[in-house]
Amino acid sequence: MSVYKRGKTGPHWNYYFRVRGVRYRGAIPEARTKWEAEQAESKIKQEVFEGRFGLVHSGTMKLSDFIDEIYMPWAKANKRSWKGDECYAEILKQYFKGKALCEITPFVIEKFKHERIKAPTKYGRSRAPASVNREFEMLSRLFNLAIDFKKGESNPCSRVRKFKLDNERYRYLLPEEEPALMSVLEGKRAHLKAMIVVALGLGLRKREQLNLRRDQVDFSRNVVIAAHTKGRKNREIPLDVLNPEVREILRQLCNGKRPDDHVFLNPETDKAFHDIKRSFHTACRMVGIEGLWWHDLRATFCTRLALARYEALTIMSLMGHKDLKTTMRYIRAVQLQRDVRPEQSVHKLATQKKYGRQHWQP
């Protein structure tokens, strides 16, 4: 048995042994005699052979320490959305303050869920179930990472259900709403006009569009290259797939810019946009457009592709969908629209006169 004390009067017994070239060493503070130390070492060896060593005292790390020392460094190295995790991390650290990983049980997590859903937001509004689900998902990912790093044995979130959501919505910019919206994009909101035309003509996600750089617009090949996408695969969208006006707008925006310059710049700061919220919603409110989000412009692009009778796989490719089921949601909605209102050719005039080579024919 390889147990010893450091020096002649060391405070603790220690163990040291090798298994297949791997060294194992540590203190046995509970042992008072050599025999007790040898018994403890024998148990540790047995756990090594069974692959359980390191899990005996796992879960004793504080959740806040695990977030600061392990989770956030890992997130910054592996996740593009790590900035969002910083916000959720503060919420989790505050709620589970002082608790070790092993002390966070399914019951504690259920309590966390229901207290969070009842707590109003900082603006005094009701908290959305989807927001609590995002916090819950980070907590679950945190426990899975703790297992990977031998800091925990199990994930208590696996025995807790997320809130059920009823947020599947289908909203797009109606043909009668578009000219009204464009009419108020003047003055301090004038920069939105080009951005909205491009969003409707290319179907880029908001982050893809705000991060678009000059070298991603290839006029020689007549395509825009969407990079750093949600699906982590670049995709190409023809500049005139729906609206030839998009090409001219992008040509003006790209004029004189270096390859790594952003295409869309905030006119007030001359820097890239961080986000677009207030000005867009203000413009919609001015003309009485309700329930329209920026992401709905992307849904409008998909809808108009379906109305122009593009094939489902082509639409899927242009949208960057991983699953055809997502694309079919839009196509079925368009088909239902035709069945319910056959006398009204929705988008027919706009599609035939403005949106591309493939015209929808009833």
N, C-alpha and C positions, 0 to 999 in steps of 0.2 A: 504494500500500500504506500502511495506517495503523498503522505500528509506531513506537514511540518509547521513549525512556528518561525516567524522571521526573527532571527537573533535568539538568544537564550530566553529572553523574557518577553517575546512578542505578545501583543494583546489577543490575537486570534489564531486559530488553526487555519491553515491553508491547504488546498489540494492542487496537484499538478499531475497531468497524465496526457498521453497522446493516443489517438485512435486514428489509424490510417493516415498518419502524418499531420493530423490536425491537433493542435495543442489546446488543452482545456485547463484553465487555472482560475482560482478564485478563493475568496475567504469563506470560512464557515463560522460566523460569529456565534452561532448557537451552541457549538461544541465546547464542552468544558474539559474533556479528557481526550487522549489520543484515540481511545476506542470509539468514542462518539464521532470523532472526526472521520475515522475509517469507515464507520457505518454510513455516514452522510456521503462520503466519496463513492462508496459502492452503489448507493442509490442514484447518484448523479451519472455514474458510468452506465447503469442500466437504462436510464432515460436517454442517454446518448445513443445507445444501441437501438432503442425503440423509436428514435427520431422525435422525442418529446422534450429534449433538453432545451431550455430557454423559454419554454411556455409555462413553467411552474410559477414564476413570479411575473408573468406577462400581465399587462393591463394595469399595472400600478402607476404608470406615467400619467400625469395630469393631462387632460384634454387640451388645455390652453398651451401647455408646453409642447405637446405633440404637434399642434397646429403651427406654432412659431418655429420649432426646430426641424420638423420633418415635412409636414404637409405643404406649407407655403413654398419652401424652397423647391419641393418636387413639382408643385403646380406651375411655378414660374419657368421651370425647365421643360415641362411637358404639355402645358395647356395654353392655348391662345386666349382663353377666357379667364385667365388667372386674376385679372383685375376685379372681375365680378366676385371671385372667391374671397377677395379681401373683405368685401362688404359682409358676405355671409359669415366669414370667420369671426368678425367682431361680434356678430349676433350670437353665435354659438359659444364663444368664449365668455360672453357676459352671462348668458343663461346658465351654462354649466360650470360657472366659476368655482374653482376649488375641487371639482370632481375628477377622480381618476377614471380612466377608460373602463375599468372593470366595474365601476359604480353606476355606469349609465346602462340601465336595463330597458327592456321594451316598455315597461310601465312608465318609466321616466320620460321616454321619448314620446309616448302617447300624450302625456301631460304637457310636454313641450309643444306638440302640435296644436292642441286645443287652446292652450294659453296664447299662442302666437296668432291663431285665427281670430281670437276675440279682441286682441290688442289692436287699436287703430294705428294707421300709418302716421308718419310725422306731419302729414297734412290734415289729419283728423278724419280720414276716409276709412271705410271698411277694408280690411286686408283681404286680398284675393287668395283663394285656395292654391292657385298656381304658384304664388310667391312663397307660401309655406312649403309647398312641394319642392321648390328649388333649394330651400334651406335643408329640408330633409334629405334630398339627394346628395348634397355635399357631405352631410353627416354620415350617410351610408358609405360614400366613397372614402371618407376619412377612416372609417373602421376597416374597410377592405385593405386600405394601404397599411394600417396598423398590423393587420395579419401578415401582409407581405414582408413587413420589416420586423416581424417577430415581437411586436409590441402588444399584440392582442391575440386572443384565441378564437373569437367569434364575432359576428356582426349582429348586434341586437336589432338593427333596423330591418333585418330579413324577416322578422316576425311582426313587423308593423306595416300597415297598409297606408299608402298615400291617399290624399283626398281625391275623390272622383271628380273629374272635371267635365263640365258641359260647355266647353268653349270652342267647339268646332264651328267656325263661322265662315260665311262665304259672302264677301262684299267686294265689289269692284266699282270703278268710276263709270257711271252711266254716261251715255252719249250726250244727254242734255246737260249733264253736270260739268263736262269738260270745258266748254266755252265759257261758262259762268266762272269757273275756277280760274281760267287763264286771264279773264278780264280784270281780276284784282291783283295780279302779279305785277305790280308797278312800284316805283319808288324803292323803298327799303326792302321790298319783297321781290324785286325784279329778277334777282339771281335765281329764284326758284323756278322761273319759267323754263329755262334750259334744262334744269335738273329734272323737272317733271316730264318734259318731252322725252328725254333720254330714258328715264325710268319706264315710261309707257312703251317706248320703242325697243328696249333691250331686255327688260325684265330682270335687271340686276338686283340682288339684295342690297339693302341700304348700305351695309358696311362695304360690300364689293364696289358700289358706286362711289362712296366717299373716299375710298382708298385707291381708286383708279388712277394710274399714272400714264404719262404720255407714251411710254414705250409699250403699253398694253393696247394702244389704238393703232392698228395696222391698216393704213389707208391703201397700201399697195395690194393687200389681200382682201380688203373690204370687210374686216372683222374686228371685233373687240375681244380681247382675251381676258376672261374673268379669272383672276388668280387669288390664291389664299381663300378658297371657297369653303363653305360649310362642309362639303363632302370631301375636301382635301384633294380635289382633282380639278385642274384647269379646264375650262370649256371655252369654246369660241361661239360668238353670236354674230351673224352678218349685220353690218351696219344698217342695211335697208330691209331687214327681214319683214318689218311692218310699215315703217315710215321713213321715206327717203330724206326727210328733213333732219333726221338724227345725224346723218353723215356731215351735213353742212354745219350744224351746231357744234359738233365735235371738232371739225376742222378749225373753226374760229377759236374755240377754247384751247386747242393745242398749239395754235400759231405762236412761234417764238419760244416755246417751252423746251427745256432740256428733257432727256429721256426719263430721268427719275423725278421730274416735277409732277405734282398732283394736277389732275385735269380740272377739278372743281375746287376753287379757292373762295374763302370767305372774304367778301369785298371790304369788310371792316378791318380785318387783321392781315389780309393777304396771305393767310396760312390755310392749311387744309381744314375742312369742317370736322369737328369732333362728333357732332350729331345734328339732326334736324327734327325739331319737335314744335316749338312754340310758333314759329313763323308759318309753318304749314297748317297747323290747326287753326291759327288765327285767320288765314286765308279761307279755309273751309267754312269757318263760322260766319265770316262776312257775307258769304253767298248762300248760307243756309244748308250746307252739305253736312249731314250728320253721320257719325259712325264710320268715318273714313280714316284709315291709318295710312302711313307711308307704305307699309308692306302691301296694302291693297292695290297699289299701282302695279306691283309685280303680278298680282292675281289678275288685274285687268289685261296685262300683256298676255298671260296664258289663255284667258278667255277669248281674246281677239285672235289668237293663233287658232283656237278651236273653231271659232266662227269663220275663219278664213280656210277651214278644212285642211289644215296641216295634219299629218298622220300623228297618232298618239306617241310613237317612239321618237319622232322628230321633236315634238313638243317636250317630251321628257328630257331629251338631250339639251335642248335650248334652255330649259329651266334649271337643269342640273339636279333633277330629282334622282334619288337612288332607287326608288320604288315606283313602279308604274301605277300602283294604286293611288298614289298622291296625285299623279297627273290625271287619272281617270275621274277624280272628284270634279275637276273643272269641266272635263268633256261631258260628263253626265249632266252637270248643271246646265250646260249649253243645250244639250239635247232635250232636257226637260223644258227649258225655256221655249224651244221651238214648238214642242208638243202643246204646251199650255197656251201659248200666244202665237199661233201660226199666222194670224193676220198682221202681226207686227214684226217686221224683219229687223230685229234688234241689231244695231251696229251695221246694218246693210249698207246704208249710204256712206258712213264713215269708212267702212272696210273697203268698199269698192273704189272710193275716190282717193283715199289717203293711205290705207294700210297695206301696202305691198303688192306683190305680183299675183298671189293666190287670192282671188276674190271669192267671198262666200256667195253662193247662189242658193236660194231657197228651193 
